[in-house]
Amino acid sequence: MTKRIINLTLSAVVEEIENVLETYSYHPYRQLFSIPDLRQELIAYVLSRVSNRYVAVDEEQQASFKSLHLLTEETLCIKILIHKGIEKILHKKEEQMTHLIPGVVDPGFAPSNWFG
């Protein structure tokens, strides 16, 4: 049997990032972090600042070890790090934001398709 190392913290952090981003507005936060490179940067930011838990399992058992139950304090710490990471990355990418994501268009200025 071949053993495989799984980072249990990774799936918990990804899930918490999803939950936290849902509390932010679409533009620019969720739109910016829908870019895979920036999402990975946020994940790396959080993972590098928390204790990671790993498990070595047989490849057949891999699916059953994907989730990690966090303590309330761990979840709170991860959420705080996510908020800090979002702000840090947003500040770092501020100049590039106009190129990464388009601005919000005011519907009053959008061309009408009423004329056909």
The first five atom37 places (N, CA, C, CB, O) and aatype in JSON, in Angstrom:
{
  "aatype": [12, 16, 11, 1, 9, 9, 2, 10, 16, 10, 15, 0, 19, 19, 6, 6, 9, 6, 2, 19, 10, 6, 16, 18, 15, 18, 8, 14, 18, 1, 5, 10, 13, 15, 9, 14, 3, 10, 1, 5, 6, 10, 9, 0, 18, 19, 10, 15, 1, 19, 15, 2, 1, 18, 19, 0, 19, 3, 6, 6, 5, 5, 0, 15, 13, 11, 15, 10, 8, 10, 10, 16, 6, 6, 16, 10, 4, 9, 11, 9, 10, 9, 8, 11, 7, 9, 6, 11, 9, 10, 8, 11, 11, 6, 6, 5, 12, 16, 8, 10, 9, 14, 7, 19, 19, 3, 14, 7, 13, 0, 14, 15, 2, 17, 13, 7],
  "atom_mask": [
    [1, 1, 1, 1, 1],
    [1, 1, 1, 1, 1],
    [1, 1, 1, 1, 1],
    [1, 1, 1, 1, 1],
    [1, 1, 1, 1, 1],
    [1, 1, 1, 1, 1],
    [1, 1, 1, 1, 1],
    [1, 1, 1, 1, 1],
    [1, 1, 1, 1, 1],
    [1, 1, 1, 1, 1],
    [1, 1, 1, 1, 1],
    [1, 1, 1, 1, 1],
    [1, 1, 1, 1, 1],
    [1, 1, 1, 1, 1],
    [1, 1, 1, 1, 1],
    [1, 1, 1, 1, 1],
    [1, 1, 1, 1, 1],
    [1, 1, 1, 1, 1],
    [1, 1, 1, 1, 1],
    [1, 1, 1, 1, 1],
    [1, 1, 1, 1, 1],
    [1, 1, 1, 1, 1],
    [1, 1, 1, 1, 1],
    [1, 1, 1, 1, 1],
    [1, 1, 1, 1, 1],
    [1, 1, 1, 1, 1],
    [1, 1, 1, 1, 1],
    [1, 1, 1, 1, 1],
    [1, 1, 1, 1, 1],
    [1, 1, 1, 1, 1],
    [1, 1, 1, 1, 1],
    [1, 1, 1, 1, 1],
    [1, 1, 1, 1, 1],
    [1, 1, 1, 1, 1],
    [1, 1, 1, 1, 1],
    [1, 1, 1, 1, 1],
    [1, 1, 1, 1, 1],
    [1, 1, 1, 1, 1],
    [1, 1, 1, 1, 1],
    [1, 1, 1, 1, 1],
    [1, 1, 1, 1, 1],
    [1, 1, 1, 1, 1],
    [1, 1, 1, 1, 1],
    [1, 1, 1, 1, 1],
    [1, 1, 1, 1, 1],
    [1, 1, 1, 1, 1],
    [1, 1, 1, 1, 1],
    [1, 1, 1, 1, 1],
    [1, 1, 1, 1, 1],
    [1, 1, 1, 1, 1],
    [1, 1, 1, 1, 1],
    [1, 1, 1, 1, 1],
    [1, 1, 1, 1, 1],
    [1, 1, 1, 1, 1],
    [1, 1, 1, 1, 1],
    [1, 1, 1, 1, 1],
    [1, 1, 1, 1, 1],
    [1, 1, 1, 1, 1],
    [1, 1, 1, 1, 1],
    [1, 1, 1, 1, 1],
    [1, 1, 1, 1, 1],
    [1, 1, 1, 1, 1],
    [1, 1, 1, 1, 1],
    [1, 1, 1, 1, 1],
    [1, 1, 1, 1, 1],
    [1, 1, 1, 1, 1],
    [1, 1, 1, 1, 1],
    [1, 1, 1, 1, 1],
    [1, 1, 1, 1, 1],
    [1, 1, 1, 1, 1],
    [1, 1, 1, 1, 1],
    [1, 1, 1, 1, 1],
    [1, 1, 1, 1, 1],
    [1, 1, 1, 1, 1],
    [1, 1, 1, 1, 1],
    [1, 1, 1, 1, 1],
    [1, 1, 1, 1, 1],
    [1, 1, 1, 1, 1],
    [1, 1, 1, 1, 1],
    [1, 1, 1, 1, 1],
    [1, 1, 1, 1, 1],
    [1, 1, 1, 1, 1],
    [1, 1, 1, 1, 1],
    [1, 1, 1, 1, 1],
    [1, 1, 1, 0, 1],
    [1, 1, 1, 1, 1],
    [1, 1, 1, 1, 1],
    [1, 1, 1, 1, 1],
    [1, 1, 1, 1, 1],
    [1, 1, 1, 1, 1],
    [1, 1, 1, 1, 1],
    [1, 1, 1, 1, 1],
    [1, 1, 1, 1, 1],
    [1, 1, 1, 1, 1],
    [1, 1, 1, 1, 1],
    [1, 1, 1, 1, 1],
    [1, 1, 1, 1, 1],
    [1, 1, 1, 1, 1],
    [1, 1, 1, 1, 1],
    [1, 1, 1, 1, 1],
    [1, 1, 1, 1, 1],
    [1, 1, 1, 1, 1],
    [1, 1, 1, 0, 1],
    [1, 1, 1, 1, 1],
    [1, 1, 1, 1, 1],
    [1, 1, 1, 1, 1],
    [1, 1, 1, 1, 1],
    [1, 1, 1, 0, 1],
    [1, 1, 1, 1, 1],
    [1, 1, 1, 1, 1],
    [1, 1, 1, 1, 1],
    [1, 1, 1, 1, 1],
    [1, 1, 1, 1, 1],
    [1, 1, 1, 1, 1],
    [1, 1, 1, 1, 1],
    [1, 1, 1, 0, 1]
  ],
  "atom_positions": [
    [[0.84, -1.19, 0.0], [0.0, 0.0, 0.0], [0.88, 1.25, 0.0], [-0.95, 0.0, 1.22], [1.86, 1.34, 0.74]],
    [[0.53, 2.19, -0.82], [1.25, 3.44, -0.9], [0.6, 4.46, 0.03], [1.29, 3.97, -2.35], [-0.62, 4.66, 0.01]],
    [[1.42, 5.09, 0.85], [0.93, 6.12, 1.76], [1.04, 7.48, 1.09], [1.72, 6.1, 3.11], [1.9, 7.72, 0.25]],
    [[0.15, 8.35, 1.49], [0.12, 9.7, 0.95], [-0.04, 10.67, 2.11], [-1.02, 9.87, -0.09], [-0.81, 10.4, 3.04]],
    [[0.66, 11.8, 2.07], [0.57, 12.82, 3.12], [-0.49, 13.83, 2.71], [1.95, 13.51, 3.36], [-0.47, 14.35, 1.59]],
    [[-1.41, 14.11, 3.62], [-2.49, 15.06, 3.37], [-2.41, 16.18, 4.4], [-3.89, 14.37, 3.42], [-2.3, 15.92, 5.6]],
    [[-2.48, 17.42, 3.93], [-2.54, 18.57, 4.82], [-4.01, 18.79, 5.17], [-1.9, 19.86, 4.15], [-4.79, 19.27, 4.35]],
    [[-4.37, 18.44, 6.38], [-5.77, 18.57, 6.82], [-6.16, 20.03, 7.02], [-5.98, 17.8, 8.13], [-7.33, 20.39, 6.88]],
    [[-5.2, 20.87, 7.34], [-5.48, 22.29, 7.58], [-5.88, 23.0, 6.29], [-4.26, 22.98, 8.2], [-6.69, 23.92, 6.32]],
    [[-5.34, 22.57, 5.17], [-5.61, 23.21, 3.89], [-7.1, 23.26, 3.58], [-4.87, 22.49, 2.78], [-7.62, 24.32, 3.22]],
    [[-7.78, 22.14, 3.71], [-9.21, 22.11, 3.38], [-10.01, 23.0, 4.33], [-9.74, 20.67, 3.42], [-10.99, 23.63, 3.92]],
    [[-9.61, 23.05, 5.61], [-10.32, 23.89, 6.57], [-10.1, 25.37, 6.24], [-9.83, 23.59, 8.01], [-11.03, 26.17, 6.35]],
    [[-8.89, 25.74, 5.83], [-8.59, 27.14, 5.48], [-9.35, 27.53, 4.22], [-7.07, 27.34, 5.28], [-9.91, 28.63, 4.16]],
    [[-9.37, 26.67, 3.22], [-10.09, 26.97, 1.99], [-11.57, 27.18, 2.28], [-9.91, 25.83, 0.95], [-12.19, 28.09, 1.74]],
    [[-12.14, 26.34, 3.12], [-13.55, 26.47, 3.48], [-13.81, 27.78, 4.22], [-13.99, 25.29, 4.35], [-14.81, 28.46, 3.94]],
    [[-12.94, 28.15, 5.14], [-13.11, 29.41, 5.88], [-12.94, 30.62, 4.97], [-12.12, 29.48, 7.04], [-13.62, 31.62, 5.15]],
    [[-12.04, 30.54, 4.0], [-11.87, 31.64, 3.04], [-13.17, 31.84, 2.27], [-10.7, 31.36, 2.07], [-13.6, 32.97, 2.07]],
    [[-13.79, 30.75, 1.84], [-15.08, 30.85, 1.15], [-16.11, 31.54, 2.03], [-15.58, 29.44, 0.74], [-16.83, 32.43, 1.58]],
    [[-16.18, 31.13, 3.29], [-17.16, 31.71, 4.23], [-16.9, 33.19, 4.46], [-17.13, 30.96, 5.56], [-17.83, 34.0, 4.47]],
    [[-15.64, 33.55, 4.66], [-15.3, 34.95, 4.93], [-15.55, 35.81, 3.7], [-13.82, 35.08, 5.37], [-16.11, 36.91, 3.82]],
    [[-15.16, 35.34, 2.52], [-15.37, 36.14, 1.31], [-16.85, 36.38, 1.02], [-14.72, 35.45, 0.11], [-17.2, 37.39, 0.41]],
    [[-17.71, 35.48, 1.45], [-19.15, 35.68, 1.27], [-19.66, 36.9, 2.03], [-19.9, 34.44, 1.72], [-20.7, 37.46, 1.68]],
    [[-18.93, 37.31, 3.06], [-19.34, 38.49, 3.83], [-18.87, 39.79, 3.2], [-18.81, 38.38, 5.25], [-19.29, 40.87, 3.61]],
    [[-18.0, 39.7, 2.2], [-17.48, 40.88, 1.51], [-18.32, 41.18, 0.27], [-15.99, 40.67, 1.12], [-19.04, 40.31, -0.23]],
    [[-18.21, 42.4, -0.21], [-18.93, 42.77, -1.43], [-18.27, 42.08, -2.64], [-18.94, 44.31, -1.62], [-17.1, 41.7, -2.61]],
    [[-19.07, 41.94, -3.69], [-18.56, 41.28, -4.89], [-17.39, 42.05, -5.48], [-19.67, 41.13, -5.93], [-16.34, 41.48, -5.77]],
    [[-17.6, 43.37, -5.65], [-16.55, 44.21, -6.23], [-15.94, 45.05, -5.14], [-17.1, 45.11, -7.37], [-16.68, 45.78, -4.48]],
    [[-14.68, 45.01, -4.91], [-13.64, 44.3, -5.64], [-13.23, 42.99, -4.99], [-12.44, 45.17, -5.78], [-12.49, 42.21, -5.6]],
    [[-13.69, 42.73, -3.77], [-13.13, 41.63, -2.97], [-13.35, 40.25, -3.59], [-13.73, 41.65, -1.59], [-12.39, 39.57, -3.96]],
    [[-14.59, 39.82, -3.7], [-14.84, 38.47, -4.22], [-14.39, 38.35, -5.67], [-16.33, 38.11, -4.11], [-13.92, 37.3, -6.1]],
    [[-14.54, 39.43, -6.41], [-14.11, 39.42, -7.8], [-12.59, 39.26, -7.89], [-14.57, 40.71, -8.52], [-12.09, 38.5, -8.72]],
    [[-11.86, 39.98, -7.05], [-10.4, 39.9, -7.05], [-9.92, 38.51, -6.63], [-9.82, 40.96, -6.13], [-9.02, 37.95, -7.24]],
    [[-10.53, 37.97, -5.58], [-10.07, 36.68, -5.08], [-10.7, 35.5, -5.8], [-10.37, 36.57, -3.61], [-10.52, 34.35, -5.4]],
    [[-11.44, 35.77, -6.88], [-11.86, 34.68, -7.77], [-10.74, 34.39, -8.78], [-13.18, 35.05, -8.5], [-10.8, 33.39, -9.49]],
    [[-9.74, 35.25, -8.83], [-8.56, 35.02, -9.67], [-7.71, 33.94, -8.99], [-7.73, 36.36, -9.9], [-7.29, 34.13, -7.85]],
    [[-7.46, 32.82, -9.65], [-6.78, 31.69, -9.0], [-5.44, 32.04, -8.34], [-6.55, 30.61, -10.0], [-5.16, 31.56, -7.24]],
    [[-4.62, 32.86, -8.98], [-3.32, 33.2, -8.4], [-3.47, 33.97, -7.09], [-2.5, 34.02, -9.39], [-2.74, 33.72, -6.13]],
    [[-4.42, 34.89, -7.05], [-4.63, 35.66, -5.82], [-5.27, 34.82, -4.74], [-5.49, 36.89, -6.11], [-4.98, 35.0, -3.56]],
    [[-6.14, 33.9, -5.12], [-6.74, 32.98, -4.15], [-5.65, 32.12, -3.52], [-7.83, 32.09, -4.82], [-5.64, 31.9, -2.31]],
    [[-4.73, 31.62, -4.35], [-3.62, 30.81, -3.85], [-2.71, 31.63, -2.94], [-2.82, 30.22, -5.01], [-2.2, 31.11, -1.94]],
    [[-2.51, 32.89, -3.28], [-1.69, 33.77, -2.44], [-2.34, 33.95, -1.07], [-1.49, 35.14, -3.13], [-1.65, 33.96, -0.05]],
    [[-3.65, 34.1, -1.03], [-4.38, 34.24, 0.23], [-4.29, 32.94, 1.04], [-5.86, 34.62, -0.03], [-4.07, 32.98, 2.25]],
    [[-4.46, 31.81, 0.39], [-4.35, 30.52, 1.07], [-2.96, 30.37, 1.66], [-4.66, 29.35, 0.09], [-2.82, 29.95, 2.81]],
    [[-1.92, 30.69, 0.89], [-0.54, 30.58, 1.37], [-0.29, 31.53, 2.53], [0.45, 30.87, 0.23], [0.42, 31.18, 3.48]],
    [[-0.86, 32.73, 2.47], [-0.71, 33.7, 3.55], [-1.23, 33.12, 4.87], [-1.46, 35.01, 3.22], [-0.56, 33.2, 5.9]],
    [[-2.41, 32.53, 4.82], [-3.01, 31.99, 6.04], [-2.27, 30.74, 6.49], [-4.5, 31.66, 5.81], [-1.94, 30.61, 7.67]],
    [[-2.0, 29.81, 5.58], [-1.35, 28.56, 5.96], [0.04, 28.78, 6.56], [-1.24, 27.65, 4.75], [0.48, 28.02, 7.42]],
    [[0.72, 29.82, 6.11], [2.07, 30.07, 6.63], [2.04, 30.66, 8.04], [2.81, 31.0, 5.7], [3.09, 30.79, 8.68]],
    [[0.86, 31.02, 8.52], [0.74, 31.65, 9.83], [-0.03, 30.81, 10.86], [0.08, 32.97, 9.68], [-0.25, 31.26, 11.98]],
    [[-0.44, 29.62, 10.49], [-1.15, 28.73, 11.42], [-0.4, 27.41, 11.53], [-2.62, 28.49, 10.95], [0.43, 27.07, 10.68]],
    [[-0.72, 26.68, 12.58], [-0.17, 25.33, 12.73], [-0.91, 24.41, 11.75], [-0.3, 24.8, 14.21], [-2.14, 24.38, 11.73]],
    [[-0.15, 23.69, 10.96], [-0.75, 22.77, 10.0], [-0.73, 21.37, 10.57], [0.0, 22.82, 8.65], [0.2, 20.98, 11.27]],
    [[-1.77, 20.61, 10.26], [-1.87, 19.22, 10.69], [-1.86, 18.33, 9.46], [-3.15, 18.98, 11.54], [-2.56, 18.57, 8.48]],
    [[-1.05, 17.29, 9.55], [-0.9, 16.36, 8.44], [-1.23, 14.96, 8.9], [0.53, 16.42, 7.86], [-1.19, 14.65, 10.09]],
    [[-1.57, 14.13, 7.95], [-1.82, 12.72, 8.23], [-1.29, 11.91, 7.04], [-3.35, 12.44, 8.49], [-1.41, 12.33, 5.89]],
    [[-0.71, 10.77, 7.34], [-0.27, 9.85, 6.29], [-1.29, 8.72, 6.22], [1.18, 9.3, 6.56], [-1.53, 8.02, 7.2]],
    [[-1.89, 8.56, 5.04], [-2.94, 7.54, 4.88], [-2.69, 6.75, 3.6], [-4.34, 8.2, 4.84], [-1.98, 7.19, 2.7]],
    [[-3.32, 5.58, 3.55], [-3.3, 4.8, 2.31], [-4.12, 5.55, 1.27], [-3.86, 3.36, 2.54], [-5.07, 6.25, 1.61]],
    [[-3.75, 5.4, 0.02], [-4.46, 6.11, -1.05], [-5.95, 5.79, -1.08], [-3.84, 5.76, -2.39], [-6.75, 6.64, -1.45]],
    [[-6.33, 4.57, -0.68], [-7.74, 4.2, -0.66], [-8.51, 4.95, 0.42], [-7.88, 2.71, -0.47], [-9.71, 5.18, 0.28]],
    [[-7.83, 5.32, 1.5], [-8.47, 6.02, 2.62], [-8.41, 7.53, 2.49], [-7.83, 5.6, 3.92], [-8.94, 8.25, 3.33]],
    [[-7.78, 8.02, 1.46], [-7.52, 9.45, 1.3], [-8.79, 10.3, 1.38], [-6.84, 9.69, -0.01], [-8.77, 11.35, 2.01]],
    [[-9.85, 9.88, 0.77], [-11.09, 10.67, 0.73], [-11.69, 10.89, 2.11], [-12.11, 10.0, -0.17], [-12.31, 11.92, 2.36]],
    [[-11.52, 9.94, 3.0], [-12.13, 10.05, 4.32], [-11.37, 10.97, 5.26], [-12.24, 8.69, 4.94], [-11.87, 11.27, 6.35]],
    [[-10.18, 11.42, 4.9], [-9.37, 12.26, 5.77], [-9.25, 13.7, 5.27], [-7.99, 11.67, 5.91], [-8.3, 14.4, 5.62]],
    [[-10.18, 14.14, 4.48], [-10.1, 15.48, 3.9], [-10.53, 16.59, 4.85], [-10.94, 15.53, 2.67], [-10.09, 17.73, 4.69]],
    [[-11.38, 16.29, 5.82], [-11.91, 17.37, 6.66], [-11.23, 17.38, 8.02], [-13.41, 17.22, 6.83], [-10.79, 16.35, 8.53]],
    [[-11.15, 18.56, 8.59], [-10.55, 18.77, 9.89], [-11.53, 19.59, 10.71], [-9.16, 19.48, 9.78], [-12.01, 20.63, 10.26]],
    [[-11.81, 19.13, 11.9], [-12.7, 19.87, 12.78], [-11.84, 20.8, 13.65], [-13.56, 18.91, 13.67], [-11.0, 20.35, 14.43]],
    [[-12.07, 22.08, 13.49], [-11.29, 23.08, 14.21], [-11.96, 23.47, 15.51], [-11.06, 24.31, 13.34], [-13.19, 23.43, 15.64]],
    [[-11.15, 23.84, 16.47], [-11.67, 24.42, 17.7], [-12.13, 25.84, 17.4], [-10.61, 24.4, 18.84], [-11.71, 26.43, 16.42]],
    [[-12.99, 26.37, 18.24], [-13.5, 27.72, 18.05], [-12.37, 28.74, 17.98], [-14.48, 28.09, 19.17], [-12.4, 29.66, 17.17]],
    [[-11.37, 28.58, 18.84], [-10.24, 29.52, 18.86], [-9.45, 29.43, 17.55], [-9.32, 29.24, 20.06], [-8.99, 30.45, 17.03]],
    [[-9.29, 28.22, 17.04], [-8.56, 28.05, 15.78], [-9.32, 28.69, 14.62], [-8.33, 26.56, 15.49], [-8.73, 29.34, 13.76]],
    [[-10.62, 28.5, 14.61], [-11.44, 29.09, 13.55], [-11.37, 30.61, 13.61], [-12.9, 28.63, 13.68], [-11.23, 31.26, 12.57]],
    [[-11.46, 31.18, 14.79], [-11.38, 32.63, 14.95], [-10.02, 33.15, 14.49], [-11.62, 33.03, 16.42], [-9.95, 34.17, 13.81]],
    [[-8.96, 32.46, 14.85], [-7.61, 32.85, 14.44], [-7.48, 32.82, 12.92], [-6.55, 31.92, 15.08], [-6.92, 33.74, 12.32]],
    [[-8.02, 31.78, 12.3], [-7.96, 31.66, 10.84], [-8.77, 32.78, 10.18], [-8.49, 30.28, 10.38], [-8.33, 33.35, 9.19]],
    [[-9.94, 33.08, 10.72], [-10.76, 34.16, 10.16], [-10.05, 35.5, 10.25], [-12.11, 34.23, 10.88], [-10.09, 36.29, 9.3]],
    [[-9.4, 35.77, 11.37], [-8.65, 37.02, 11.52], [-7.52, 37.08, 10.5], [-8.08, 37.15, 12.96], [-7.3, 38.12, 9.88]],
    [[-6.81, 35.97, 10.33], [-5.73, 35.93, 9.34], [-6.25, 36.11, 7.92], [-4.97, 34.61, 9.45], [-5.58, 36.73, 7.09]],
    [[-7.42, 35.58, 7.64], [-8.0, 35.76, 6.31], [-8.3, 37.23, 6.05], [-9.3, 34.92, 6.17], [-7.98, 37.76, 4.99]],
    [[-8.91, 37.9, 7.03], [-9.2, 39.33, 6.88], [-7.91, 40.13, 6.68], [-9.96, 39.86, 8.1], [-7.84, 41.01, 5.83]],
    [[-6.88, 39.81, 7.48], [-5.59, 40.51, 7.34], [-4.98, 40.23, 5.98], [-4.62, 40.08, 8.45], [-4.46, 41.14, 5.33]],
    [[-5.04, 38.98, 5.54], [-4.49, 38.61, 4.24], [-5.2, 39.3, 3.09], [0.0, 0.0, 0.0], [-4.56, 39.74, 2.14]],
    [[-6.52, 39.4, 3.19], [-7.29, 40.09, 2.15], [-6.84, 41.53, 2.05], [-8.8, 40.01, 2.44], [-6.57, 42.03, 0.95]],
    [[-6.75, 42.21, 3.18], [-6.35, 43.62, 3.17], [-4.91, 43.79, 2.69], [-6.51, 44.22, 4.57], [-4.62, 44.72, 1.94]],
    [[-4.01, 42.91, 3.11], [-2.61, 43.01, 2.7], [-2.47, 42.8, 1.2], [-1.76, 41.99, 3.46], [-1.79, 43.57, 0.52]],
    [[-3.1, 41.77, 0.68], [-3.01, 41.49, -0.76], [-3.69, 42.59, -1.56], [-3.65, 40.12, -1.08], [-3.18, 43.0, -2.6]],
    [[-4.83, 43.06, -1.08], [-5.54, 44.14, -1.76], [-4.67, 45.39, -1.82], [-6.89, 44.45, -1.06], [-4.6, 46.06, -2.85]],
    [[-4.01, 45.71, -0.71], [-3.14, 46.89, -0.67], [-1.95, 46.71, -1.61], [-2.65, 47.15, 0.77], [-1.55, 47.64, -2.31]],
    [[-1.37, 45.49, -1.61], [-0.22, 45.21, -2.46], [-0.58, 45.26, -3.94], [0.36, 43.84, -2.11], [0.24, 45.68, -4.76]],
    [[-1.78, 44.85, -4.28], [-2.21, 44.78, -5.68], [-3.03, 46.01, -6.1], [-3.03, 43.53, -5.92], [-3.62, 46.02, -7.18]],
    [[-3.08, 47.02, -5.25], [-3.94, 48.17, -5.5], [-3.69, 48.82, -6.86], [-3.75, 49.19, -4.41], [-4.63, 49.17, -7.56]],
    [[-2.42, 48.98, -7.22], [-2.09, 49.61, -8.5], [-2.48, 48.73, -9.68], [-0.61, 49.92, -8.56], [-2.83, 49.24, -10.75]],
    [[-2.44, 47.41, -9.5], [-2.74, 46.48, -10.58], [-4.22, 46.15, -10.67], [-1.95, 45.22, -10.4], [-4.65, 45.52, -11.64]],
    [[-5.0, 46.58, -9.68], [-6.41, 46.18, -9.64], [-7.19, 46.57, -10.88], [-7.07, 46.79, -8.44], [-8.04, 45.8, -11.34]],
    [[-6.92, 47.73, -11.43], [-7.67, 48.14, -12.61], [-7.4, 47.22, -13.8], [-7.33, 49.58, -12.97], [-8.24, 47.08, -14.69]],
    [[-6.22, 46.59, -13.81], [-5.9, 45.66, -14.89], [-6.4, 44.25, -14.58], [-4.39, 45.63, -15.13], [-6.71, 43.47, -15.49]],
    [[-6.48, 43.91, -13.28], [-6.91, 42.57, -12.89], [-8.41, 42.38, -12.99], [-6.45, 42.27, -11.48], [-8.89, 41.34, -13.45]],
    [[-9.16, 43.4, -12.56], [-10.62, 43.29, -12.59], [-11.19, 44.57, -13.18], [-11.19, 43.03, -11.18], [-10.7, 45.67, -12.89]],
    [[-12.21, 44.45, -14.0], [-12.83, 45.65, -14.55], [-13.63, 46.38, -13.47], [-13.73, 45.29, -15.74], [-14.1, 45.77, -12.51]],
    [[-13.77, 47.68, -13.64], [-14.56, 48.46, -12.7], [-16.04, 48.18, -12.85], [0.0, 0.0, 0.0], [-16.48, 47.61, -13.84]],
    [[-16.8, 48.59, -11.85], [-18.24, 48.42, -11.89], [-18.82, 49.51, -12.79], [-18.86, 48.48, -10.45], [-18.48, 50.68, -12.64]],
    [[-19.67, 49.11, -13.7], [-20.27, 50.05, -14.64], [-21.62, 50.49, -14.08], [-20.43, 49.42, -16.04], [-22.45, 49.66, -13.7]],
    [[-21.82, 51.8, -14.05], [-23.11, 52.34, -13.63], [-24.13, 52.02, -14.72], [-23.02, 53.89, -13.36], [-23.9, 52.35, -15.88]],
    [[-25.24, 51.38, -14.36], [-26.22, 50.99, -15.38], [-26.74, 52.17, -16.2], [-27.39, 50.29, -14.73], [-27.19, 51.98, -17.33]],
    [[-26.67, 53.37, -15.67], [-27.12, 54.54, -16.4], [-26.21, 54.87, -17.58], [0.0, 0.0, 0.0], [-26.62, 55.54, -18.53]],
    [[-24.97, 54.4, -17.5], [-24.01, 54.67, -18.57], [-23.83, 53.49, -19.52], [-22.68, 55.05, -17.98], [-23.1, 53.61, -20.51]],
    [[-24.47, 52.38, -19.26], [-24.35, 51.21, -20.12], [-25.19, 51.41, -21.37], [-24.79, 49.92, -19.36], [-26.27, 52.0, -21.31]],
    [[-24.7, 50.92, -22.52], [-25.52, 51.06, -23.73], [-26.79, 50.24, -23.63], [-24.72, 50.64, -24.96], [-26.81, 49.16, -23.05]],
    [[-27.82, 50.78, -24.19], [-29.11, 50.12, -24.12], [-29.28, 49.17, -25.3], [-30.24, 51.14, -24.1], [-28.85, 49.46, -26.41]],
    [[-29.91, 48.03, -25.05], [-30.22, 47.13, -26.16], [-31.68, 47.33, -26.59], [-29.96, 45.66, -25.76], [-32.21, 46.54, -27.37]],
    [[-32.3, 48.39, -26.08], [-33.69, 48.68, -26.39], [-33.9, 48.95, -27.87], [-34.16, 49.86, -25.58], [-34.95, 48.62, -28.42]],
    [[-32.89, 49.55, -28.54], [-33.04, 49.9, -29.94], [-32.76, 48.73, -30.87], [-32.13, 51.04, -30.28], [-32.87, 48.87, -32.09]],
    [[-32.41, 47.61, -30.33], [-32.29, 46.43, -31.17], [-30.91, 46.0, -31.34], [0.0, 0.0, 0.0], [-30.65, 45.01, -32.03]]
  ]
}
